[in-house]
């Protein structure tokens, strides 16, 4: 019930699995986070605190920030995936709305929509990388990640990203042809070019994200190959 209580006891053979990295008072939180993610048995035994002798060593702001930072780092869903999904969704909806506006007012909204869609895509990738690292390197359990990993192959991700990138390049090509038809002067309506650029960038990010996930997965696949079958010891 007191997550910051420093009175802890754990088996020595678990220390390597816990792989604790904190160097300050956030170590108390890291104990619980790593133990919970590894599915360890956590029990609470009530203790009594004696009145403190001397001044407290707690620094409210710096120690509070270290705790918050640790919680965010160990929660890629809330640090990356949720903000990334919101940004990407808002960016797409803003882009659709911008296409319905007049030429004089659509460009600022479309620029903002493009920025949100690209940053949202990046955050979604960071969240996926973080969860992959937690499963394949830190040994954590993630049922949702395992389900998606079994259903999506590298080839599927690459093909999807390539199709998105080609669609964006096609839009850019149409914009260039129209620009050439106007004698390569002032680009009257950059809407098509901006949309093509955004879609092409998102597609390229998907392709290279697939390759990076494949690299991270080398450790996971090697561990699965050397795993001891059930019933053997």
C-alpha positions in Angstrom: 0.0 0.0 0.0 3.1 2.3 0.3 4.7 2.0 -3.1 7.7 4.1 -1.9 8.5 2.1 1.2 12.2 1.1 1.0 11.9 -1.9 3.3 12.1 -4.7 0.8 13.3 -8.3 0.8 13.6 -10.5 -2.2 15.4 -13.7 -3.2 19.0 -13.2 -4.2 18.6 -15.5 -7.3 16.0 -13.0 -8.7 18.4 -10.0 -8.7 19.8 -10.8 -12.1 16.3 -11.1 -13.6 15.2 -7.9 -12.1 18.1 -6.1 -13.8 17.6 -3.0 -11.6 19.2 0.2 -13.0 17.9 3.1 -10.8 20.5 4.9 -8.7 18.2 7.1 -6.6 15.0 6.9 -4.6 13.1 5.8 -7.6 14.7 2.3 -7.0 11.7 1.6 -4.8 9.4 2.0 -7.8 11.6 0.1 -10.1 11.5 -2.9 -7.7 7.7 -3.1 -8.0 7.5 -2.4 -11.7 10.1 -5.0 -12.7 8.7 -7.6 -10.3 5.1 -7.0 -11.6 6.2 -7.2 -15.3 8.1 -10.5 -14.6 5.0 -11.9 -12.9 6.8 -12.4 -9.6 4.9 -13.1 -6.3 4.6 -9.8 -4.4 3.4 -9.8 -0.8 3.0 -7.1 1.7 4.0 -7.5 5.4 3.0 -4.5 7.7 5.8 -2.7 9.4 6.0 0.2 11.9 8.0 3.3 11.2 9.9 5.0 14.0 10.1 8.8 14.1 12.9 10.1 11.9 16.0 11.3 13.6 17.5 14.2 11.7 16.5 15.9 8.4 14.9 14.2 5.5 17.1 13.5 2.4 14.1 13.7 0.1 14.2 16.4 -2.6 10.6 16.8 -3.6 11.0 18.1 -7.1 14.1 16.2 -8.4 13.1 12.9 -6.7 9.5 13.3 -7.8 10.6 13.8 -11.4 12.9 10.8 -11.3 10.0 8.7 -10.2 7.7 10.1 -12.9 10.4 9.6 -15.5 10.9 6.0 -14.5 7.1 5.3 -14.7 6.9 6.8 -18.2 10.0 4.9 -19.4 8.5 1.6 -18.2 5.1 2.4 -19.8 5.6 2.9 -23.6 1.9 2.6 -24.1 1.2 5.9 -22.3 4.5 7.6 -23.2 4.4 6.8 -27.0 1.4 4.8 -28.2 -1.5 6.8 -26.8 -0.1 10.2 -27.7 1.0 8.9 -31.1 -2.4 7.4 -31.8 -4.1 10.6 -30.8 -1.8 12.8 -32.9 -2.1 10.6 -36.0 -5.9 10.4 -35.7 -6.3 14.2 -35.2 -3.8 14.8 -38.1 -5.8 12.6 -40.5 -9.1 14.2 -39.5 -7.6 17.7 -39.7 -6.3 16.8 -43.2 -9.8 15.7 -44.3 -11.3 18.8 -42.9 -8.7 21.0 -44.6 -9.6 19.5 -48.0 -13.1 20.8 -47.6 -12.0 24.4 -47.0 -11.3 27.1 -49.5 -7.8 27.5 -51.1 -7.0 30.5 -49.1 -7.6 28.9 -45.7 -6.7 25.2 -46.2 -2.9 25.4 -46.4 -2.2 26.3 -42.7 -4.5 23.5 -41.5 -3.0 21.0 -43.9 0.5 21.9 -42.8 -0.5 21.3 -39.2 -2.3 18.0 -40.1 0.8 16.8 -42.0 3.1 17.5 -39.0 0.7 15.7 -36.6 0.4 12.7 -38.8 4.1 12.3 -39.2 5.0 12.9 -35.6 2.1 10.5 -34.6 3.5 7.8 -36.8 7.0 8.2 -35.3 5.6 8.0 -31.7 3.6 4.8 -32.6 6.9 3.3 -33.9 8.8 4.3 -30.8 6.1 2.7 -28.7 6.3 -0.5 -30.7 10.1 -0.5 -30.5 10.0 0.0 -26.7 7.5 -2.9 -26.2 9.6 -5.1 -28.5 12.7 -4.3 -26.5 10.9 -5.1 -23.3 9.8 -8.5 -24.5 12.9 -9.6 -26.4 15.6 -8.1 -24.3 14.2 -7.5 -20.8 12.2 -10.7 -20.7 8.9 -9.0 -20.0 5.5 -10.5 -20.8 3.2 -8.7 -23.3 0.3 -10.8 -24.6 -0.9 -8.1 -27.0 2.5 -7.7 -28.6 2.9 -11.5 -28.9 -0.5 -11.8 -30.7 0.4 -9.1 -33.2 3.9 -10.5 -33.8 2.5 -13.9 -34.7 0.0 -12.5 -37.2 2.3 -9.9 -38.9 5.4 -10.9 -40.8 8.2 -8.7 -41.9 7.1 -9.1 -45.5 3.6 -8.0 -44.7 4.8 -4.8 -42.9 7.2 -4.1 -45.8 4.5 -4.6 -48.4 2.1 -2.3 -46.6 4.7 0.4 -46.1 5.7 0.2 -49.8 2.1 0.5 -51.0 1.6 3.6 -48.8 4.9 5.1 -50.0 4.0 4.4 -53.6 0.6 6.1 -53.1 2.4 9.2 -51.8 4.9 9.2 -54.6 2.0 8.9 -57.1 0.3 12.0 -55.6 3.7 13.8 -55.8 4.1 12.8 -59.4 0.6 14.2 -60.3 1.4 17.4 -58.5 4.7 17.7 -60.5 2.9 17.1 -63.8 0.4 19.8 -63.0 3.2 22.1 -62.0 5.0 21.4 -65.2 1.8 22.2 -67.1 1.8 25.6 -65.6 5.4 26.2 -66.8 7.1 25.4 -63.4 6.1 28.8 -62.1 4.5 29.6 -58.8 2.8 26.5 -57.3 -0.7 27.6 -57.2 -2.3 24.9 -55.0 0.3 22.9 -53.0 -2.5 20.7 -51.5 -1.7 17.6 -53.6 2.0 17.9 -53.2 1.7 18.3 -49.4 -0.6 15.3 -49.2 1.7 13.2 -51.3 4.8 14.2 -49.3 3.0 13.2 -46.0 1.8 9.9 -47.3 5.2 9.0 -48.8 7.0 9.9 -45.5 4.6 7.7 -43.5 5.1 4.8 -45.9 8.9 5.1 -45.7 8.7 5.1 -41.9 6.7 1.9 -41.9 9.2 0.2 -44.2 12.2 1.1 -42.1 10.4 0.4 -38.8 9.7 -3.1 -40.1 13.4 -3.7 -40.7 14.4 -2.3 -37.3 11.8 -4.6 -35.6 13.3 -7.5 -37.5 16.7 -6.6 -36.1 15.4 -6.4 -32.5 13.6 -9.7 -33.1 16.9 -11.6 -33.8 17.5 -11.9 -30.0 13.9 -13.1 -29.4 14.0 -15.7 -32.2 17.4 -17.0 -30.9 16.0 -17.3 -27.4 12.9 -19.2 -28.7 15.2 -21.6 -30.7 17.2 -22.5 -27.6 14.2 -22.7 -25.2 13.8 -25.9 -23.3 10.6 -27.8 -24.4 7.9 -28.2 -21.8 8.2 -31.3 -19.6 12.0 -31.3 -19.9 14.6 -29.8 -17.5 
